[in-house]
Amino acid sequence: MNNYNNVDDLIAIHDLLIKNLQLFSSNFKIQKEKYKHAVLSDELASDFSNIDMERMKILFENGWITEEQLNLGETINSFLEEMNKDKSLWTDEAVKNLWNGENVEKWD
């Protein structure tokens, strides 16, 4: 990875990461609207794996996020990779049900 000397570049990378993480954790209707011209489930996982992990690595290497935050991103990415083995989890209906709370525990 490169060390970014331009703070504006790091701010942009950080802002894009936050925006994608908010979309990743938003409800199905918001996600479906954002990815209306693509297969939602594929885009959610690939954006995190291919784009957001690289952003997290850049931010970590430049001291903008902690090692714990990077490790959390890697844990999420590993979980998504494991989920990719079961294609039934990646239909729009499965994603919709997930965010409707049918398959996830409530956060305290």
C-alpha positions as a Markdown table, in Angstrom:
| # | Residue | x | y | z |
|---|---|---|---|---|
| 1 | Met | 0.0 | 0.0 | 0.0 |
| 2 | Asn | 1.0 | 3.6 | -0.5 |
| 3 | Asn | 1.4 | 6.1 | 2.2 |
| 4 | Tyr | -0.9 | 9.0 | 1.4 |
| 5 | Asn | 0.7 | 12.4 | 2.1 |
| 6 | Asn | -2.3 | 14.3 | 1.0 |
| 7 | Val | -4.9 | 14.6 | 3.8 |
| 8 | Asp | -7.6 | 15.4 | 1.3 |
| 9 | Asp | -7.1 | 11.9 | -0.3 |
| 10 | Leu | -7.4 | 10.3 | 3.1 |
| 11 | Ile | -10.5 | 12.3 | 4.0 |
| 12 | Ala | -12.1 | 11.2 | 0.7 |
| 13 | Ile | -11.1 | 7.5 | 1.3 |
| 14 | His | -12.5 | 7.7 | 4.9 |
| 15 | Asp | -15.7 | 9.3 | 3.7 |
| 16 | Leu | -16.3 | 6.7 | 1.0 |
| 17 | Leu | -15.6 | 3.9 | 3.5 |
| 18 | Ile | -18.1 | 5.4 | 6.0 |
| 19 | Lys | -20.7 | 5.9 | 3.2 |
| 20 | Asn | -20.4 | 2.3 | 2.0 |
| 21 | Leu | -20.5 | 0.9 | 5.6 |
| 22 | Gln | -23.7 | 2.9 | 6.2 |
| 23 | Leu | -25.2 | 1.4 | 3.0 |
| 24 | Phe | -24.0 | -2.1 | 3.9 |
| 25 | Ser | -25.8 | -1.8 | 7.2 |
| 26 | Ser | -28.9 | 0.0 | 5.9 |
| 27 | Asn | -32.3 | -1.6 | 5.3 |
| 28 | Phe | -33.2 | -3.6 | 2.2 |
| 29 | Lys | -35.2 | -0.8 | 0.5 |
| 30 | Ile | -32.3 | 1.6 | 0.7 |
| 31 | Gln | -29.8 | -1.0 | -0.6 |
| 32 | Lys | -32.2 | -2.1 | -3.4 |
| 33 | Glu | -32.5 | 1.5 | -4.5 |
| 34 | Lys | -28.8 | 2.0 | -4.6 |
| 35 | Tyr | -28.1 | -1.2 | -6.6 |
| 36 | Lys | -31.3 | -1.1 | -8.7 |
| 37 | His | -29.3 | -1.8 | -11.9 |
| 38 | Ala | -27.3 | -4.7 | -10.4 |
| 39 | Val | -27.7 | -7.9 | -8.4 |
| 40 | Leu | -27.9 | -6.5 | -4.9 |
| 41 | Ser | -26.4 | -9.4 | -3.0 |
| 42 | Asp | -23.4 | -9.7 | -5.3 |
| 43 | Glu | -22.7 | -6.0 | -5.0 |
| 44 | Leu | -23.0 | -5.8 | -1.2 |
| 45 | Ala | -20.4 | -8.6 | -0.7 |
| 46 | Ser | -18.0 | -7.6 | -3.5 |
| 47 | Asp | -18.0 | -3.9 | -2.6 |
| 48 | Phe | -17.0 | -4.8 | 0.9 |
| 49 | Ser | -14.4 | -7.3 | -0.1 |
| 50 | Asn | -12.9 | -5.6 | -3.1 |
| 51 | Ile | -13.2 | -1.9 | -2.2 |
| 52 | Asp | -13.8 | -1.3 | 1.5 |
| 53 | Met | -11.1 | -3.7 | 2.7 |
| 54 | Glu | -8.6 | -1.8 | 0.5 |
| 55 | Arg | -9.8 | 1.5 | 1.9 |
| 56 | Met | -9.5 | 0.1 | 5.4 |
| 57 | Lys | -5.9 | -1.1 | 4.8 |
| 58 | Ile | -4.9 | 2.4 | 3.4 |
| 59 | Leu | -6.5 | 4.1 | 6.4 |
| 60 | Phe | -4.8 | 1.7 | 8.9 |
| 61 | Glu | -1.4 | 2.2 | 7.3 |
| 62 | Asn | -1.8 | 5.9 | 7.6 |
| 63 | Gly | -3.0 | 5.8 | 11.2 |
| 64 | Trp | -6.6 | 6.7 | 10.5 |
| 65 | Ile | -8.1 | 3.5 | 11.9 |
| 66 | Thr | -6.9 | 1.1 | 14.6 |
| 67 | Glu | -5.6 | -2.4 | 14.2 |
| 68 | Glu | -8.8 | -3.5 | 16.0 |
| 69 | Gln | -11.0 | -1.8 | 13.4 |
| 70 | Leu | -8.9 | -3.4 | 10.6 |
| 71 | Asn | -9.3 | -6.8 | 12.2 |
| 72 | Leu | -13.0 | -6.3 | 12.5 |
| 73 | Gly | -13.2 | -5.5 | 8.8 |
| 74 | Glu | -11.1 | -8.7 | 8.0 |
| 75 | Thr | -13.5 | -10.7 | 10.2 |
| 76 | Ile | -16.5 | -9.4 | 8.3 |
| 77 | Asn | -14.8 | -10.1 | 5.0 |
| 78 | Ser | -14.0 | -13.7 | 6.1 |
| 79 | Phe | -17.6 | -14.1 | 7.1 |
| 80 | Leu | -18.8 | -12.9 | 3.8 |
| 81 | Glu | -16.4 | -15.2 | 1.9 |
| 82 | Glu | -17.8 | -18.1 | 3.9 |
| 83 | Met | -21.3 | -17.1 | 3.2 |
| 84 | Asn | -20.5 | -17.0 | -0.5 |
| 85 | Lys | -20.3 | -20.8 | -0.5 |
| 86 | Asp | -24.0 | -21.0 | 0.0 |
| 87 | Lys | -25.6 | -19.2 | -2.9 |
| 88 | Ser | -29.1 | -19.4 | -1.3 |
| 89 | Leu | -28.0 | -16.7 | 1.1 |
| 90 | Trp | -27.4 | -14.2 | -1.7 |
| 91 | Thr | -30.8 | -13.9 | -3.3 |
| 92 | Asp | -32.5 | -10.6 | -3.0 |
| 93 | Glu | -35.2 | -12.3 | -0.9 |
| 94 | Ala | -32.6 | -13.7 | 1.5 |
| 95 | Val | -31.0 | -10.3 | 1.9 |
| 96 | Lys | -34.4 | -8.7 | 2.4 |
| 97 | Asn | -35.3 | -11.2 | 5.1 |
| 98 | Leu | -31.9 | -10.7 | 6.7 |
| 99 | Trp | -32.5 | -7.0 | 7.1 |
| 100 | Asn | -36.0 | -7.5 | 8.3 |
| 101 | Gly | -34.6 | -9.3 | 11.3 |
| 102 | Glu | -35.7 | -12.8 | 10.4 |
| 103 | Asn | -32.1 | -14.2 | 10.4 |
| 104 | Val | -30.2 | -11.9 | 12.7 |
| 105 | Glu | -30.1 | -11.3 | 16.4 |
| 106 | Lys | -31.1 | -7.9 | 17.7 |
| 107 | Trp | -28.3 | -5.7 | 18.8 |
| 108 | Asp | -28.3 | -4.6 | 22.4 |
